[in-house]
């Protein structure tokens, strides 16, 4: 991946605010021609800087479940355990985000459960069976602020 310049960073900032803006509007915002803008965005996609686009959904009103933040500690941080853990996490759509962390816990997971009973199922059938897990610490979100 090449070094990001001022224009790349401006493109990323604009797309974070509104990934659905037209290429013409994006080009105008960052000071490029539409063709140059399109090519820069395509390069950012090809290099993996832009990994995809998503829609932000309005939580439970849109049929989503309760957000649960889960902190996971592993038995060891060896490459084989980290790889096995991450490969298994990718198999479960209930897990919406997963981050390798510094600090006391090894991973932070954001998942969604329909209700506390559904979370109990996820805990028993998924989280507790992930490779290398020694401790699971979970918190239910009360509401989203942003």
N, C-alpha and C positions, 0 to 999 in steps of 0.2 A: 504494500500500500504506500502510495506516495504521500508526501507532506501536504497537509491541507493549507491552502492559502486563504487570504482575506475573502475572496469571492466564494470559495467552497464553504467557509464558515457562515457567510451571509446566506447562502442557499440553504444550508442546514437549519439555520435559525428560522428562516421564513417557512420552510416546510414543516418544522415542528409546530409553528403557530397554525398553519393551514396547509395540509398536504394535498388538499383538493383544489388549490388555486390553479388557475390556468397557467400554462407555460408563458404566455404573453405577460400576464400579471407578475409572475415570478421574475421574468427577465427584466421587466421595468423596475421592480423593487431592488434588484441587485445591480442594475446598470449594465446589462448585457443585451445583445440582440437575441431574439427568440431562438434562432438556430444555435448560437453559441451556448445559450442557457440550457437548451435541451441536451446538447452534447455533454456539458459539464455534469448535469444530473445523471445522464446515462453512465458516465465514467464513475461517478460516486456509487452508483448501483453495482456496476461491474466489479469494482474494487471491494465491495462489501461494506462500504461506509454506510450507505443506505441499504438496510437489510430487508425492508418491506414497508408497507403502509397499512394502517389499521384504523378502525373506527372506534371512538370512545363511546361506550354505551352507558345509558343513564341508570345503571345499577338495578336494584330490585324492581323498579318500575318497568324495566324492559325484560323482566323474567330471569334476571341473574340472581344468584344466591347470595348468601352472606359471605363477606370477605373474611378470610382467616389468614393471619400472618403467622408463619411457622418458622421457628429457629431450630436448626438441626445441628447436632454435634456428631462427628464421626469418631470411630475408634482410632483411626490414624489418617494422616493426610498423604498417603502414598499415591503415586500416579495411578496404580491399578484400582485402588478404592475410589478415588475421585472420578476416574473414567467410568467405572461400573455404576456409581451413584448417578452421574449425569446421564448416562445412557438409559437408565431405568426411569428417571424423572421424565424424560422426553416421551415416554410411552403413555403418560396419564394426562388426558385433557383437563382434568380437574385442576391440575397445577398450571396456573396461568403465567407465573414468572418464577424464576429460580436464579439466585445470585450466589456465587462463591464470595465469601466475606473474609475480611480481616476481623480480629477481635476474638471474643469468647466463643461464638458459634462459627461453624464452618460454612453453613448455607442459610440463606433466608429465602423462604418460599412464600409466594402469595397464591392462595387457592380460593376456590369458591365452593361452598356447600349449600344445599337447599335449606338445611336447618341443622340444629345441633345433632340430631340423630344421624343425619347424612354425614356430618363431620366425623362422628364416632366410627362409621363404616370406613371412611377414607383413612382415618387414623389406623384402624386395625388391619385393613386389607391392602393399603398402599404404603403409608408413611413408615409404619413399624417394620415393613418388609424391605425397605430400601437398603441396598448394600452398605454395610459399615456403620449403620446408625446406632448410636449409644444413648442419645438424649433427644427428646422432642419437646419443645416448649411452644405452646400455641396461644394466640390471642385473637378474639373476635373483634372486628372493627365495629364501632358504633355507627359512624357515618363518615362519608367522604367529605373532606374540606375543599380540596381542589381535584 
